[in-house]
Amino acid sequence: MKTLLCLKVLYRLVSDLKKKIINAYVLRKYNDFTIAEYFRRQGAVIGENNRIMIRSLGQDPYLIRIGNHCSISPEVQLITHDGGGWIFADKEPSLQRFGINEIKDNCYIGSNSIILPNTTIGPNVIIGAGSVVAKDVPEGFVIGGNPARILKHIEEYKRETLEE
């Protein structure tokens, strides 16, 4: 019985490794400017002229919407589900919360940011590195922090950047 269990575990490990190798091979032909094509085939809705530096949209890519001219930095996570329902699984096994993440046109999302489910990021928004975005972001602001909050208007950011 132990041998059978060990063989099942070994088979699962080899199978998972095989999937990872195949996925890495498939992703090699894409770069930051062409990966949207791959994500579209997974069901994501993505506009044009984007730079997407991540190679996964998570388990539910069909819940991701990205507009035109957006830049998504490395290690950004677009979370589309809330795993907290797990604690109710004994009494409510079907309790799950999913939500669309929408990034409107002309946005920049800094490295290691996390966008939580049911979040819309308005157009012309900059999200600072390491931010956790838990609610909708209005158009034209720079946000940052955990939880993310408005830091300044995009025009103020532009003015400060031009002065430097």
C-alpha positions as CSV (number, residue, x, y, z in Angstrom):
1,M,0.0,0.0,0.0
2,K,2.8,2.4,0.8
3,T,4.5,1.6,-2.5
4,L,1.3,2.5,-4.4
5,L,1.0,5.8,-2.5
6,C,4.7,6.6,-3.2
7,L,4.2,5.8,-6.9
8,K,1.1,8.1,-7.0
9,V,3.0,11.0,-5.4
10,L,6.0,10.4,-7.7
11,Y,3.7,10.4,-10.7
12,R,2.1,13.6,-9.6
13,L,5.5,15.3,-9.1
14,V,6.7,14.2,-12.6
15,S,3.4,15.3,-14.1
16,D,3.6,18.7,-12.5
17,L,7.3,19.1,-13.6
18,K,6.3,18.1,-17.1
19,K,3.6,20.8,-17.2
20,K,6.1,23.4,-15.9
21,I,8.7,22.5,-18.5
22,I,6.1,22.6,-21.4
23,N,4.8,26.0,-20.1
24,A,8.3,27.4,-19.9
25,Y,9.0,26.3,-23.4
26,V,5.8,27.8,-24.8
27,L,6.4,31.1,-23.0
28,R,9.9,31.4,-24.4
29,K,8.5,32.6,-27.7
30,Y,6.8,35.6,-26.1
31,N,8.3,38.9,-24.8
32,D,6.9,41.7,-22.7
33,F,5.2,43.2,-25.8
34,T,3.7,40.0,-27.3
35,I,2.6,38.0,-24.2
36,A,-0.8,39.6,-24.5
37,E,-1.5,37.3,-27.4
38,Y,-0.9,34.3,-25.1
39,F,-3.1,35.7,-22.4
40,R,-5.9,36.5,-24.9
41,R,-6.0,32.8,-25.9
42,Q,-6.5,32.0,-22.2
43,G,-9.6,34.3,-22.1
44,A,-8.2,37.6,-20.9
45,V,-9.4,40.8,-22.6
46,I,-6.3,42.9,-23.4
47,G,-6.0,46.0,-25.5
48,E,-3.1,47.1,-27.7
49,N,0.4,48.6,-27.1
50,N,1.0,47.1,-23.7
51,R,4.1,46.0,-21.9
52,I,3.3,43.1,-19.6
53,M,6.3,41.8,-17.7
54,I,4.5,38.9,-15.9
55,R,4.0,35.5,-17.4
56,S,0.9,34.4,-15.5
57,L,-2.6,35.9,-14.9
58,G,-3.4,33.3,-12.3
59,Q,-6.0,30.6,-12.3
60,D,-8.8,32.7,-13.9
61,P,-7.3,34.8,-16.8
62,Y,-10.8,35.2,-18.2
63,L,-11.6,37.6,-15.3
64,I,-8.8,40.0,-16.3
65,R,-9.4,43.1,-18.4
66,I,-6.4,45.3,-19.5
67,G,-6.9,48.4,-21.6
68,N,-4.5,50.0,-24.1
69,H,-1.0,51.3,-23.4
70,C,-0.5,49.8,-19.9
71,S,2.7,48.6,-18.3
72,I,2.6,45.8,-15.7
73,S,5.9,45.3,-13.9
74,P,7.5,42.0,-12.8
75,E,6.0,40.1,-9.9
76,V,2.6,41.8,-10.1
77,Q,-0.3,39.6,-8.9
78,L,-3.8,40.0,-10.3
79,I,-5.9,38.1,-7.8
80,T,-9.4,37.2,-9.1
81,H,-10.7,35.1,-6.3
82,D,-11.0,35.2,-2.5
83,G,-9.8,32.0,-0.8
84,G,-11.2,33.0,2.5
85,G,-14.3,30.9,1.9
86,W,-12.2,27.9,2.8
87,I,-13.0,28.4,6.5
88,F,-16.7,27.8,5.7
89,A,-16.1,24.7,3.4
90,D,-17.4,22.2,6.0
91,K,-20.9,23.8,6.0
92,E,-20.9,25.8,2.7
93,P,-18.7,23.9,0.2
94,S,-19.8,26.0,-2.7
95,L,-19.0,29.3,-1.1
96,Q,-16.6,31.1,-3.3
97,R,-16.0,34.8,-4.3
98,F,-14.6,35.7,-7.7
99,G,-14.3,39.1,-9.3
100,I,-13.0,40.8,-12.4
101,N,-9.9,42.9,-12.3
102,E,-10.1,45.7,-14.8
103,I,-7.2,48.0,-15.7
104,K,-8.2,50.9,-17.9
105,D,-6.1,52.6,-20.5
106,N,-2.7,54.2,-19.9
107,C,-1.8,52.7,-16.5
108,Y,1.4,51.7,-14.8
109,I,1.5,49.0,-12.1
110,G,4.8,48.9,-10.1
111,S,6.7,45.7,-9.2
112,N,5.3,43.4,-6.5
113,S,1.9,45.1,-6.4
114,I,-1.2,43.0,-5.7
115,I,-4.5,43.8,-7.2
116,L,-7.3,42.1,-5.3
117,P,-10.6,40.9,-6.8
118,N,-13.4,43.1,-8.0
119,T,-11.1,46.1,-8.5
120,T,-11.2,48.6,-11.3
121,I,-8.2,50.9,-11.9
122,G,-9.2,54.0,-13.8
123,P,-7.4,55.4,-16.8
124,N,-4.1,57.3,-16.3
125,V,-3.2,55.7,-13.0
126,I,0.3,55.0,-11.5
127,I,0.4,52.3,-8.8
128,G,3.6,52.4,-6.8
129,A,5.7,49.3,-6.3
130,G,4.6,46.9,-3.5
131,S,1.1,48.3,-3.3
132,V,-2.0,46.3,-2.3
133,V,-5.0,47.6,-4.2
134,A,-8.2,46.5,-2.5
135,K,-10.7,49.0,-3.9
136,D,-11.4,50.9,-7.1
137,V,-9.0,53.6,-8.1
138,P,-10.4,56.8,-9.8
139,E,-8.9,58.2,-13.0
140,G,-5.7,60.3,-12.9
141,F,-4.0,59.5,-9.6
142,V,-0.8,58.1,-8.2
143,I,-1.5,55.5,-5.5
144,G,0.7,53.5,-3.2
145,G,1.0,51.6,0.0
146,N,-0.6,48.7,1.9
147,P,-3.5,49.2,1.6
148,A,-3.0,51.5,-1.4
149,R,-4.2,55.1,-1.0
150,I,-4.1,58.2,-3.1
151,L,-0.7,59.9,-2.9
152,K,-1.2,62.7,-5.5
153,H,-2.8,63.7,-8.7
154,I,-1.1,62.5,-11.9
155,E,-0.6,66.1,-13.0
156,E,1.3,66.9,-9.8
157,Y,3.4,63.8,-10.4
158,K,4.2,65.0,-14.0
159,R,5.1,68.5,-12.8
160,E,7.4,67.2,-10.1
161,T,9.1,64.8,-12.5
162,L,9.7,67.5,-15.1
163,E,11.2,69.8,-12.5
164,E,13.8,67.2,-11.5
